[in-house]
Amino acid sequence: MQEEDKKEVQSGSKFKILVVDDELAMLEFFKRIFRDTCEVSVALTGTDALSLAEKTEYNLAFIDAVLPSGMDGVEVLKELKRISPKTTVIMMSGYEVDGKLKSMYDLGAADFLPKPIKDIGKILTIKETAKLMNVNEITVYRLAKKGDIPAVKFGKQWRIRQDSLEHWIKRYEVKAVLT
């Protein structure tokens, strides 16, 4: 693929995420959590992931370190960084991979997430948070931007863990009662 063609593909305004995992539930989780704000591509194998990366430059990639067929996640990381060196890569695994961690970081991984990701279904978007709090989405966005609620900026979008939000709401309600 010519460099001009690749640049044209990446010129879209949405944050692009690639998820490589052999578990369909993980792929569905990432598609659900980022569906409204990001362009999410998924691959069950390393070969499929690299094929996608040849066509699109991703801002962020989540790669399972242990893949059952063909390339393992470390090989996918190495090739992805060759194809797309600017892509931020977060490795993940539900298996013991301590022996591979150093090589993952040496190859350019930015972070590592152990699986299973706890409370995977309880990471909320701004829209979901606004619905839960019964407020406008703009209010949630402003609170997140100011650091007034326990939110994490992920790319250009905010994500909020439901359990942290519920704890924050309880603490805030107690403060409101006391003042």
N, CA, C and O atoms as a DFTB+ gen file, in Angstrom:
716 C
 N C O
     1  1       0.852      -1.171       0.000
     2  2       0.000       0.000       0.000
     3  2       0.894       1.229       0.000
     4  3       1.844       1.312       0.779
     5  1       0.591       2.182      -0.872
     6  2       1.379       3.396      -0.923
     7  2       1.094       4.259       0.285
     8  3       0.003       4.220       0.855
     9  1       2.101       5.047       0.671
    10  2       1.976       5.898       1.858
    11  2       0.826       6.889       1.715
    12  3       0.132       7.172       2.692
    13  1       0.613       7.424       0.505
    14  2      -0.477       8.376       0.285
    15  2      -1.832       7.741       0.576
    16  3      -2.699       8.365       1.187
    17  1      -2.009       6.487       0.132
    18  2      -3.269       5.785       0.369
    19  2      -3.495       5.579       1.855
    20  3      -4.610       5.752       2.346
    21  1      -2.442       5.209       2.576
    22  2      -2.572       4.964       4.010
    23  2      -2.942       6.248       4.746
    24  3      -3.774       6.223       5.652
    25  1      -2.332       7.366       4.364
    26  2      -2.650       8.637       5.003
    27  2      -4.097       9.015       4.762
    28  3      -4.747       9.573       5.645
    29  1      -4.605       8.722       3.589
    30  2      -5.995       9.040       3.296
    31  2      -6.932       8.218       4.176
    32  3      -7.946       8.722       4.658
    33  1      -6.589       6.962       4.378
    34  2      -7.411       6.091       5.213
    35  2      -7.458       6.606       6.651
    36  3      -8.506       6.554       7.296
    37  1      -6.312       7.110       7.162
    38  2      -6.255       7.532       8.557
    39  2      -6.769       8.945       8.790
    40  3      -6.812       9.392       9.936
    41  1      -7.155       9.653       7.755
    42  2      -7.541      11.045       7.923
    43  2      -8.914      11.240       8.567
    44  3      -9.286      12.375       8.866
    45  1      -9.668      10.178       8.787
    46  2     -10.969      10.299       9.442
    47  2     -10.830      10.888      10.828
    48  3      -9.759      10.821      11.430
    49  1     -11.899      11.463      11.338
    50  2     -11.815      12.183      12.601
    51  2     -11.961      11.283      13.827
    52  3     -11.595      11.696      14.927
    53  1     -12.477      10.083      13.673
    54  2     -12.674       9.215      14.837
    55  2     -11.371       8.560      15.275
    56  3     -10.521       8.200      14.460
    57  1     -11.246       8.420      16.588
    58  2     -10.129       7.711      17.202
    59  2     -10.259       6.245      16.795
    60  3     -11.337       5.662      16.920
    61  1      -9.174       5.645      16.311
    62  2      -9.230       4.276      15.793
    63  2      -8.551       3.303      16.755
    64  3      -7.409       3.499      17.171
    65  1      -9.296       2.241      17.095
    66  2      -8.812       1.233      18.032
    67  2      -8.843      -0.137      17.359
    68  3      -9.810      -0.489      16.684
    69  1      -7.778      -0.896      17.552
    70  2      -7.693      -2.276      17.079
    71  2      -7.641      -3.180      18.304
    72  3      -6.850      -2.952      19.219
    73  1      -8.490      -4.211      18.317
    74  2      -8.502      -5.169      19.421
    75  2      -8.218      -6.552      18.847
    76  3      -8.888      -7.003      17.918
    77  1      -7.213      -7.217      19.414
    78  2      -6.827      -8.552      18.962
    79  2      -6.985      -9.503      20.147
    80  3      -6.241      -9.426      21.125
    81  1      -7.961     -10.394      20.044
    82  2      -8.225     -11.338      21.130
    83  2      -8.971     -12.528      20.563
    84  3      -9.788     -12.379      19.655
    85  1      -8.690     -13.719      21.100
    86  2      -9.380     -14.914      20.627
    87  2     -10.692     -15.145      21.375
    88  3     -11.410     -16.100      21.077
    89  1     -11.013     -14.284      22.342
    90  2     -12.266     -14.397      23.083
    91  2     -13.295     -13.423      22.508
    92  3     -13.099     -12.209      22.551
    93  1     -14.377     -13.955      21.978
    94  2     -15.416     -13.103      21.400
    95  2     -15.993     -12.126      22.416
    96  3     -16.344     -11.001      22.061
    97  1     -16.095     -12.541      23.678
    98  2     -16.641     -11.653      24.713
    99  2     -15.783     -10.399      24.878
   100  3     -16.319      -9.311      25.084
   101  1     -14.468     -10.538      24.790
   102  2     -13.582      -9.375      24.894
   103  2     -13.757      -8.459      23.688
   104  3     -13.783      -7.237      23.835
   105  1     -13.876      -9.032      22.522
   106  2     -14.061      -8.225      21.323
   107  2     -15.375      -7.452      21.404
   108  3     -15.432      -6.271      21.062
   109  1     -16.422      -8.123      21.858
   110  2     -17.727      -7.466      22.005
   111  2     -17.684      -6.376      23.069
   112  3     -18.313      -5.330      22.909
   113  1     -16.950      -6.611      24.152
   114  2     -16.808      -5.599      25.197
   115  2     -16.207      -4.325      24.626
   116  3     -16.757      -3.241      24.819
   117  1     -15.088      -4.443      23.928
   118  2     -14.436      -3.260      23.382
   119  2     -15.315      -2.554      22.346
   120  3     -15.339      -1.325      22.282
   121  1     -16.029      -3.328      21.542
   122  2     -16.934      -2.701      20.569
   123  2     -18.045      -1.940      21.287
   124  3     -18.422      -0.846      20.866
   125  1     -18.573      -2.520      22.377
   126  2     -19.656      -1.857      23.107
   127  2     -19.171      -0.596      23.806
   128  3     -19.824       0.445      23.738
   129  1     -18.053      -0.684      24.463
   130  2     -17.589       0.434      25.282
   131  2     -17.171       1.637      24.433
   132  3     -17.264       2.777      24.889
   133  1     -16.719       1.395      23.220
   134  2     -16.252       2.491      22.377
   135  2     -17.137       2.766      21.165
   136  3     -16.775       3.581      20.316
   137  1     -18.274       2.111      21.069
   138  2     -19.100       2.179      19.860
   139  2     -19.544       3.588      19.471
   140  3     -19.623       3.900      18.283
   141  1     -19.829       4.430      20.440
   142  2     -20.364       5.755      20.125
   143  2     -19.294       6.770      19.770
   144  3     -19.594       7.793      19.155
   145  1     -18.066       6.510      20.143
   146  2     -17.068       7.558      20.030
   147  2     -15.824       7.188      19.234
   148  3     -15.067       8.071      18.828
   149  1     -15.606       5.924      19.010
   150  2     -14.387       5.484      18.331
   151  2     -14.729       4.504      17.226
   152  3     -15.808       3.911      17.198
   153  1     -13.792       4.354      16.331
   154  2     -13.908       3.332      15.291
   155  2     -13.132       2.114      15.798
   156  3     -11.913       2.178      15.956
   157  1     -13.829       1.014      16.052
   158  2     -13.202      -0.174      16.629
   159  2     -13.156      -1.285      15.586
   160  3     -14.177      -1.658      15.008
   161  1     -11.959      -1.804      15.358
   162  2     -11.768      -2.969      14.498
   163  2     -11.326      -4.114      15.390
   164  3     -10.561      -3.914      16.333
   165  1     -11.809      -5.316      15.092
   166  2     -11.464      -6.474      15.909
   167  2     -10.888      -7.588      15.040
   168  3     -11.212      -7.726      13.860
   169  1     -10.019      -8.377      15.676
   170  2      -9.418      -9.516      14.982
   171  2      -9.248     -10.662      15.966
   172  3      -8.853     -10.459      17.114
   173  1      -9.550     -11.864      15.504
   174  2      -9.391     -13.061      16.328
   175  2      -7.982     -13.631      16.256
   176  3      -7.577     -14.394      17.133
   177  1      -7.234     -13.270      15.222
   178  2      -5.875     -13.796      15.046
   179  2      -4.902     -12.656      14.774
   180  3      -5.294     -11.564      14.364
   181  1      -3.636     -12.934      15.010
   182  2      -2.599     -11.953      14.722
   183  2      -2.501     -11.637      13.245
   184  3      -2.289     -10.485      12.866
   185  1      -2.652     -12.645      12.412
   186  2      -2.596     -12.441      10.965
   187  2      -3.684     -11.493      10.508
   188  3      -3.431     -10.593       9.706
   189  1      -4.902     -11.689      11.014
   190  2      -6.010     -10.793      10.663
   191  2      -5.744      -9.373      11.145
   192  3      -6.049      -8.407      10.446
   193  1      -5.176      -9.247      12.338
   194  2      -4.882      -7.927      12.902
   195  2      -3.872      -7.176      12.038
   196  3      -4.048      -5.991      11.754
   197  1      -2.831      -7.858      11.630
   198  2      -1.803      -7.210      10.823
   199  2      -2.329      -6.839       9.434
   200  3      -1.919      -5.838       8.846
   201  1      -3.229      -7.651       8.932
   202  2      -3.868      -7.324       7.659
   203  2      -4.665      -6.018       7.781
   204  3      -4.627      -5.173       6.887
   205  1      -5.377      -5.868       8.885
   206  2      -6.114      -4.629       9.137
   207  2      -5.157      -3.446       9.295
   208  3      -5.424      -2.356       8.790
   209  1      -4.055      -3.662       9.990
   210  2      -3.089      -2.585      10.241
   211  2      -2.392      -2.126       8.968
   212  3      -1.925      -0.989       8.891
   213  1      -2.321      -2.990       7.981
   214  2      -1.749      -2.602       6.686
   215  2      -2.637      -1.584       5.979
   216  3      -2.152      -0.773       5.191
   217  1      -3.937      -1.628       6.262
   218  2      -4.904      -0.761       5.588
   219  2      -5.256       0.495       6.380
   220  3      -5.616       1.520       5.800
   221  1      -5.152       0.413       7.699
   222  2      -5.578       1.516       8.560
   223  2      -4.534       1.757       9.639
   224  3      -4.001       0.811      10.219
   225  1      -4.247       3.011       9.903
   226  2      -3.352       3.329      11.009
   227  2      -4.202       3.561      12.249
   228  3      -5.065       4.439      12.268
   229  1      -3.953       2.771      13.278
   230  2      -4.727       2.838      14.512
   231  2      -4.034       3.733      15.532
   232  3      -2.806       3.780      15.603
   233  1      -4.835       4.439      16.317
   234  2      -4.301       5.252      17.399
   235  2      -3.907       4.366      18.580
   236  3      -2.931       4.637      19.278
   237  1      -4.684       3.302      18.789
   238  2      -4.515       2.453      19.960
   239  2      -4.828       1.009      19.591
   240  3      -5.734       0.741      18.802
   241  1      -4.066       0.081      20.171
   242  2      -4.332      -1.346      19.963
   243  2      -4.272      -2.077      21.299
   244  3      -3.381      -1.838      22.114
   245  1      -5.225      -2.963      21.506
   246  2      -5.225      -3.879      22.643
   247  2      -4.924      -5.251      22.066
   248  3      -5.654      -5.735      21.201
   249  1      -3.857      -5.882      22.537
   250  2      -3.444      -7.171      21.977
   251  2      -3.331      -8.200      23.090
   252  3      -2.626      -7.985      24.076
   253  1      -4.031      -9.323      22.927
   254  2      -3.909     -10.448      23.853
   255  2      -2.527     -11.064      23.647
   256  3      -2.150     -11.382      22.519
   257  1      -1.782     -11.232      24.717
   258  2      -0.424     -11.776      24.630
   259  2      -0.411     -13.241      24.225
   260  3       0.555     -13.711      23.623
   261  1      -1.485     -13.972      24.552
   262  2      -1.548     -15.406      24.259
   263  2      -2.681     -15.650      23.263
   264  3      -3.862     -15.580      23.603
   265  1      -2.287     -15.935      22.038
   266  2      -3.257     -16.249      20.988
   267  2      -3.050     -17.706      20.585
   268  3      -1.909     -18.150      20.463
   269  1      -4.139     -18.464      20.374
   270  2      -4.017     -19.908      20.190
   271  2      -3.452     -20.378      18.860
   272  3      -2.856     -21.453      18.797
   273  1      -3.620     -19.613      17.812
   274  2      -3.167     -20.129      16.518
   275  2      -2.234     -19.143      15.835
   276  3      -2.451     -17.932      15.869
   277  1      -1.204     -19.675      15.221
   278  2      -0.287     -18.820      14.476
   279  2       0.570     -17.964      15.384
   280  3       1.263     -18.478      16.262
   281  1       0.523     -16.666      15.175
   282  2       1.361     -15.726      15.916
   283  2       0.855     -15.516      17.334
   284  3      -0.352     -15.475      17.570
   285  1       1.783     -15.382      18.277
   286  2       1.347     -14.986      19.618
   287  2       1.313     -13.457      19.672
   288  3       1.751     -12.784      18.739
   289  1       0.798     -12.928      20.754
   290  2       0.614     -11.489      20.866
   291  2       1.902     -10.691      20.808
   292  3       1.905      -9.567      20.307
   293  1       3.003     -11.252      21.312
   294  2       4.288     -10.551      21.285
   295  2       4.752     -10.382      19.836
   296  3       5.284      -9.334      19.470
   297  1       4.549     -11.414      19.016
   298  2       4.901     -11.311      17.596
   299  2       4.015     -10.281      16.895
   300  3       4.480      -9.529      16.038
   301  1       2.747     -10.256      17.265
   302  2       1.823      -9.273      16.684
   303  2       2.271      -7.865      17.077
   304  3       2.290      -6.964      16.238
   305  1       2.630      -7.674      18.335
   306  2       3.131      -6.381      18.805
   307  2       4.332      -5.936      17.972
   308  3       4.382      -4.805      17.489
   309  1       5.289      -6.834      17.813
   310  2       6.514      -6.508      17.074
   311  2       6.198      -6.081      15.642
   312  3       6.723      -5.078      15.159
   313  1       5.346      -6.837      14.970
   314  2       5.000      -6.517      13.582
   315  2       4.136      -5.262      13.481
   316  3       4.301      -4.467      12.557
   317  1       3.225      -5.085      14.418
   318  2       2.370      -3.897      14.404
   319  2       3.218      -2.640      14.580
   320  3       2.994      -1.647      13.888
   321  1       4.183      -2.668      15.492
   322  2       5.043      -1.502      15.698
   323  2       5.915      -1.234      14.471
   324  3       6.284      -0.089      14.213
   325  1       6.246      -2.283      13.713
   326  2       7.002      -2.100      12.466
   327  2       6.120      -1.409      11.430
   328  3       6.550      -0.470      10.759
   329  1       4.876      -1.887      11.309
   330  2       3.931      -1.346      10.331
   331  2       3.464       0.052      10.728
   332  3       3.348       0.944       9.887
   333  1       3.202       0.226      12.005
   334  2       2.597       1.463      12.496
   335  2       3.252       1.878      13.821
   336  3       2.674       1.657      14.885
   337  1       4.431       2.466      13.771
   338  2       5.178       2.759      14.995
   339  2       4.495       3.745      15.950
   340  3       4.800       3.753      17.143
   341  1       3.590       4.563      15.451
   342  2       2.923       5.551      16.311
   343  2       1.744       4.975      17.089
   344  3       1.226       5.633      17.992
   345  1       1.315       3.773      16.761
   346  2       0.187       3.159      17.455
   347  2       0.576       2.828      18.898
   348  3       1.585       2.168      19.145
   349  1      -0.237       3.293      19.839
   350  2      -0.032       2.955      21.249
   351  2      -0.594       1.559      21.468
   352  3      -1.734       1.282      21.095
   353  1       0.199       0.679      22.068
   354  2      -0.215      -0.708      22.240
   355  2      -0.314      -1.053      23.727
   356  3       0.609      -0.806      24.503
   357  1      -1.447      -1.626      24.097
   358  2      -1.644      -2.147      25.440
   359  2      -1.806      -3.652      25.318
   360  3      -2.722      -4.136      24.654
   361  1      -0.915      -4.381      25.958
   362  2      -0.974      -5.834      25.939
   363  2      -1.883      -6.291      27.071
   364  3      -2.045      -5.588      28.068
   365  1      -2.472      -7.464      26.916
   366  2      -3.339      -8.014      27.963
   367  2      -3.265      -9.531      27.924
   368  3      -2.953     -10.127      26.892
   369  1      -3.557     -10.150      29.071
   370  2      -3.566     -11.606      29.118
   371  2      -4.218     -12.092      30.399
   372  3      -4.164     -11.434      31.438
   373  1      -4.832     -13.253      30.300
   374  2      -5.389     -13.929      31.456
   375  2      -4.457     -15.016      31.958
   376  3      -4.773     -15.718      32.919
   377  1      -3.304     -15.156      31.306
   378  2      -2.324     -16.169      31.673
   379  2      -1.108     -15.515      32.323
   380  3      -0.930     -14.299      32.251
   381  1      -0.288     -16.323      32.947
   382  2       0.950     -15.848      33.556
   383  2       1.933     -15.516      32.433
   384  3       2.368     -16.406      31.702
   385  1       2.275     -14.254      32.299
   386  2       3.181     -13.825      31.232
   387  2       4.342     -12.983      31.767
   388  3       4.958     -12.215      31.028
   389  1       4.628     -13.137      33.057
   390  2       5.695     -12.336      33.660
   391  2       7.009     -12.445      32.880
   392  3       7.738     -11.462      32.752
   393  1       7.307     -13.623      32.367
   394  2       8.536     -13.820      31.603
   395  2       8.559     -13.056      30.292
   396  3       9.630     -12.795      29.744
   397  1       7.390     -12.696      29.785
   398  2       7.306     -11.980      28.512
   399  2       7.154     -10.461      28.688
   400  3       7.288      -9.711      27.722
   401  1       6.876     -10.011      29.911
   402  2       6.598      -8.585      30.121
   403  2       7.736      -7.686      29.667
   404  3       7.494      -6.682      28.997
   405  1       8.970      -8.024      30.015
   406  2      10.106      -7.187      29.634
   407  2      10.191      -7.062      28.123
   408  3      10.391      -5.966      27.599
   409  1      10.040      -8.182      27.415
   410  2      10.134      -8.106      25.959
   411  2       8.970      -7.306      25.365
   412  3       9.143      -6.627      24.353
   413  1       7.784      -7.380      25.987
   414  2       6.650      -6.584      25.512
   415  2       6.965      -5.093      25.614
   416  3       6.746      -4.336      24.668
   417  1       7.477      -4.686      26.763
   418  2       7.826      -3.271      26.951
   419  2       8.983      -2.871      26.041
   420  3       8.984      -1.773      25.484
   421  1       9.966      -3.753      25.887
   422  2      11.096      -3.460      25.000
   423  2      10.653      -3.282      23.553
   424  3      11.244      -2.503      22.805
   425  1       9.608      -4.010      23.164
   426  2       9.099      -3.916      21.791
   427  2       8.144      -2.731      21.594
   428  3       7.701      -2.466      20.477
   429  1       7.835      -2.029      22.675
   430  2       7.037      -0.821      22.519
   431  2       5.665      -0.830      23.152
   432  3       4.895       0.108      22.946
   433  1       5.329      -1.858      23.919
   434  2       4.037      -1.857      24.604
   435  2       4.027      -0.720      25.622
   436  3       5.010      -0.500      26.330
   437  1       2.910      -0.004      25.689
   438  2       2.785       1.113      26.618
   439  2       2.321       0.655      27.993
   440  3       2.638       1.282      29.004
   441  1       1.561      -0.450      28.028
   442  2       1.017      -0.908      29.302
   443  2       0.577      -2.360      29.171
   444  3       0.571      -2.932      28.081
   445  1       0.208      -2.942      30.314
   446  2      -0.274      -4.316      30.360
   447  2      -1.519      -4.372      31.232
   448  3      -1.535      -3.822      32.333
   449  1      -2.564      -5.039      30.742
   450  2      -3.807      -5.236      31.490
   451  2      -3.982      -6.717      31.790
   452  3      -4.030      -7.527      30.864
   453  1      -4.077      -7.089      33.058
   454  2      -4.387      -8.491      33.351
   455  2      -5.856      -8.774      33.058
   456  3      -6.718      -7.925      33.287
   457  1      -6.132      -9.967      32.553
   458  2      -7.511     -10.386      32.307
   459  2      -7.864     -11.458      33.331
   460  3      -6.952     -12.143      33.796
   461  1      -9.079     -11.643      33.700
   462  2     -10.212     -10.886      33.176
   463  2     -10.219      -9.461      33.738
   464  3      -9.815      -9.214      34.875
   465  1     -10.682      -8.555      32.917
   466  2     -10.824      -7.179      33.361
   467  2     -12.027      -7.167      34.286
   468  3     -13.145      -7.487      33.883
   469  1     -11.778      -6.790      35.539
   470  2     -12.842      -6.830      36.541
   471  2     -13.971      -5.888      36.149
   472  3     -13.755      -4.783      35.650
   473  1     -15.178      -6.367      36.395
   474  2     -16.380      -5.561      36.114
   475  2     -16.368      -5.010      34.695
   476  3     -16.667      -3.838      34.462
   477  1     -16.024      -5.864      33.772
   478  2     -15.875      -5.459      32.381
   479  2     -17.098      -4.738      31.824
   480  3     -16.970      -3.832      31.001
   481  1     -18.266      -5.138      32.271
   482  2     -19.481      -4.503      31.768
   483  2     -19.848      -3.233      32.500
   484  3     -20.877      -2.623      32.207
   485  1     -19.024      -2.824      33.451
   486  2     -19.381      -1.656      34.257
   487  2     -18.482      -0.455      34.005
   488  3     -18.309       0.388      34.886
   489  1     -17.914      -0.370      32.817
   490  2     -17.176       0.822      32.417
   491  2     -18.122       1.608      31.519
   492  3     -18.570       1.116      30.484
   493  1     -18.416       2.823      31.928
   494  2     -19.476       3.599      31.296
   495  2     -18.949       4.696      30.381
   496  3     -17.860       5.232      30.584
   497  1     -19.742       5.012      29.380
   498  2     -19.482       6.166      28.534
   499  2     -20.109       7.391      29.191
   500  3     -20.815       7.267      30.191
   501  1     -19.857       8.559      28.638
   502  2     -20.481       9.798      29.131
   503  2     -21.997       9.662      29.067
   504  3     -22.699      10.025      30.010
   505  1     -22.493       9.141      27.963
   506  2     -23.942       8.996      27.773
   507  2     -24.546       8.074      28.836
   508  3     -25.576       8.392      29.429
   509  1     -23.898       6.931      29.069
   510  2     -24.399       5.982      30.067
   511  2     -24.330       6.574      31.476
   512  3     -25.221       6.344      32.293
   513  1     -23.275       7.331      31.756
   514  2     -23.122       7.976      33.060
   515  2     -24.220       9.013      33.272
   516  3     -24.810       9.092      34.350
   517  1     -24.486       9.803      32.244
   518  2     -25.534      10.829      32.340
   519  2     -26.888      10.189      32.622
   520  3     -27.672      10.705      33.419
   521  1     -27.157       9.077      31.973
   522  2     -28.421       8.374      32.197
   523  2     -28.503       7.853      33.634
   524  3     -29.535       7.987      34.291
   525  1     -27.409       7.259      34.116
   526  2     -27.376       6.733      35.476
   527  2     -27.552       7.847      36.513
   528  3     -28.237       7.661      37.519
   529  1     -26.931       9.005      36.265
   530  2     -27.008      10.126      37.200
   531  2     -28.253      10.998      36.991
   532  3     -28.562      11.872      37.801
   533  1     -28.951      10.737      35.890
   534  2     -30.133      11.515      35.536
   535  2     -29.795      12.996      35.351
   536  3     -30.480      13.879      35.866
   537  1     -28.706      13.241      34.593
   538  2     -28.288      14.596      34.254
   539  2     -27.955      14.654      32.765
   540  3     -27.936      13.628      32.085
   541  1     -27.697      15.838      32.274
   542  2     -27.346      16.052      30.880
   543  2     -25.921      15.546      30.605
   544  3     -25.058      15.606      31.481
   545  1     -25.683      15.050      29.394
   546  2     -24.352      14.562      29.016
   547  2     -23.294      15.654      29.131
   548  3     -22.153      15.372      29.498
   549  1     -23.656      16.888      28.824
   550  2     -22.707      17.995      28.906
   551  2     -22.251      18.202      30.353
   552  3     -21.093      18.530      30.606
   553  1     -23.170      18.006      31.290
   554  2     -22.821      18.124      32.710
   555  2     -21.777      17.085      33.087
   556  3     -20.800      17.402      33.766
   557  1     -21.976      15.855      32.651
   558  2     -21.017      14.788      32.956
   559  2     -19.668      15.096      32.299
   560  3     -18.618      14.924      32.918
   561  1     -19.703      15.544      31.062
   562  2     -18.467      15.886      30.356
   563  2     -17.695      16.962      31.119
   564  3     -16.487      16.841      31.318
   565  1     -18.393      18.007      31.543
   566  2     -17.737      19.104      32.278
   567  2     -17.167      18.616      33.610
   568  3     -16.058      18.996      33.988
   569  1     -17.920      17.780      34.319
   570  2     -17.433      17.232      35.587
   571  2     -16.184      16.378      35.365
   572  3     -15.230      16.442      36.140
   573  1     -16.203      15.584      34.302
   574  2     -15.049      14.732      33.991
   575  2     -13.843      15.590      33.621
   576  3     -12.733      15.348      34.096
   577  1     -14.060      16.579      32.783
   578  2     -12.980      17.443      32.316
   579  2     -12.335      18.204      33.478
   580  3     -11.118      18.384      33.505
   581  1     -13.152      18.649      34.435
   582  2     -12.639      19.381      35.600
   583  2     -12.024      18.455      36.648
   584  3     -11.364      18.920      37.577
   585  1     -12.238      17.155      36.501
   586  2     -11.711      16.205      37.485
   587  2     -12.606      16.068      38.701
   588  3     -12.174      15.582      39.746
   589  1     -13.857      16.498      38.565
   590  2     -14.781      16.439      39.689
   591  2     -15.436      15.075      39.873
   592  3     -15.983      14.792      40.939
   593  1     -15.388      14.229      38.848
   594  2     -15.894      12.863      38.991
   595  2     -14.765      11.903      38.615
   596  3     -13.852      12.291      37.886
   597  1     -14.810      10.666      39.094
   598  2     -13.719       9.718      38.831
   599  2     -13.777       9.177      37.403
   600  3     -14.284       8.084      37.154
   601  1     -13.246       9.969      36.474
   602  2     -13.271       9.597      35.059
   603  2     -11.845       9.526      34.524
   604  3     -10.934      10.155      35.064
   605  1     -11.664       8.753      33.459
   606  2     -10.369       8.617      32.809
   607  2     -10.547       8.974      31.345
   608  3     -11.461       8.480      30.684
   609  1      -9.672       9.835      30.840
   610  2      -9.732      10.183      29.425
   611  2      -8.995       9.110      28.645
   612  3      -7.840       8.792      28.925
   613  1      -9.681       8.568      27.672
   614  2      -9.156       7.486      26.870
   615  2      -9.203       7.941      25.430
   616  3     -10.270       7.950      24.818
   617  1      -8.049       8.322      24.874
   618  2      -8.071       8.951      23.565
   619  2      -8.703      10.320      23.724
   620  3      -8.225      11.144      24.504
   621  1      -9.768      10.563      22.990
   622  2     -10.476      11.837      23.094
   623  2     -11.745      11.710      23.921
   624  3     -12.471      12.688      24.098
   625  1     -12.015      10.529      24.422
   626  2     -13.277      10.279      25.117
   627  2     -13.050       9.945      26.587
   628  3     -11.979       9.493      26.990
   629  1     -14.094      10.185      27.369
   630  2     -14.052       9.899      28.802
   631  2     -14.741       8.580      29.101
   632  3     -15.757       8.248      28.491
   633  1     -14.179       7.824      30.051
   634  2     -14.776       6.584      30.517
   635  2     -14.827       6.626      32.038
   636  3     -13.917       7.138      32.691
   637  1     -15.899       6.083      32.587
   638  2     -16.108       6.130      34.024
   639  2     -16.446       4.728      34.512
   640  3     -17.331       4.067      33.968
   641  1     -15.729       4.278      35.549
   642  2     -16.054       2.978      36.151
   643  2     -17.290       3.160      37.012
   644  3     -17.338       4.056      37.855
   645  1     -18.278       2.325      36.806
   646  2     -19.546       2.455      37.512
   647  2     -19.369       2.363      39.021
   648  3     -19.985       3.134      39.757
   649  1     -18.542       1.437      39.498
   650  2     -18.365       1.312      40.946
   651  2     -17.715       2.560      41.548
   652  3     -18.095       2.981      42.640
   653  1     -16.749       3.152      40.857
   654  2     -16.127       4.391      41.332
   655  2     -17.127       5.536      41.324
   656  3     -17.143       6.362      42.236
   657  1     -17.959       5.581      40.295
   658  2     -18.973       6.628      40.201
   659  2     -19.985       6.495      41.339
   660  3     -20.352       7.488      41.968
   661  1     -20.428       5.276      41.599
   662  2     -21.403       5.061      42.670
   663  2     -20.811       5.447      44.028
   664  3     -21.496       6.040      44.862
   665  1     -19.546       5.111      44.243
   666  2     -18.868       5.492      45.481
   667  2     -18.782       7.022      45.574
   668  3     -19.034       7.590      46.636
   669  1     -18.430       7.685      44.476
   670  2     -18.343       9.140      44.429
   671  2     -19.699       9.776      44.729
   672  3     -19.775      10.747      45.481
   673  1     -20.771       9.232      44.143
   674  2     -22.126       9.767      44.362
   675  2     -22.488       9.663      45.842
   676  3     -22.999      10.621      46.422
   677  1     -22.230       8.517      46.452
   678  2     -22.536       8.343      47.877
   679  2     -21.757       9.342      48.726
   680  3     -22.318       9.952      49.637
   681  1     -20.475       9.512      48.434
   682  2     -19.650      10.454      49.191
   683  2     -20.147      11.883      48.985
   684  3     -20.206      12.663      49.935
   685  1     -20.500      12.223      47.759
   686  2     -21.001      13.560      47.446
   687  2     -22.320      13.831      48.152
   688  3     -22.534      14.926      48.672
   689  1     -23.211      12.831      48.172
   690  2     -24.494      12.991      48.843
   691  2     -24.304      13.209      50.343
   692  3     -25.020      14.006      50.950
   693  1     -23.341      12.503      50.943
   694  2     -23.056      12.686      52.376
   695  2     -22.542      14.105      52.625
   696  3     -22.961      14.745      53.589
   697  1     -21.634      14.612      51.769
   698  2     -21.119      15.968      51.914
   699  2     -22.237      16.996      51.763
   700  3     -22.280      17.986      52.493
   701  1     -23.142      16.758      50.809
   702  2     -24.247      17.682      50.580
   703  2     -25.162      17.752      51.795
   704  3     -25.666      18.822      52.136
   705  1     -25.375      16.620      52.446
   706  2     -26.231      16.559      53.635
   707  2     -25.562      17.297      54.801
   708  3     -26.237      17.979      55.573
   709  1     -24.225      17.160      54.929
   710  2     -23.496      17.772      56.025
   711  2     -23.313      19.287      55.888
   712  3     -23.104      19.978      56.885
   713  1     -23.390      19.801      54.664
   714  2     -23.169      21.244      54.466
   715  2     -24.451      22.036      54.425
   716  3     -24.419      23.256      54.266
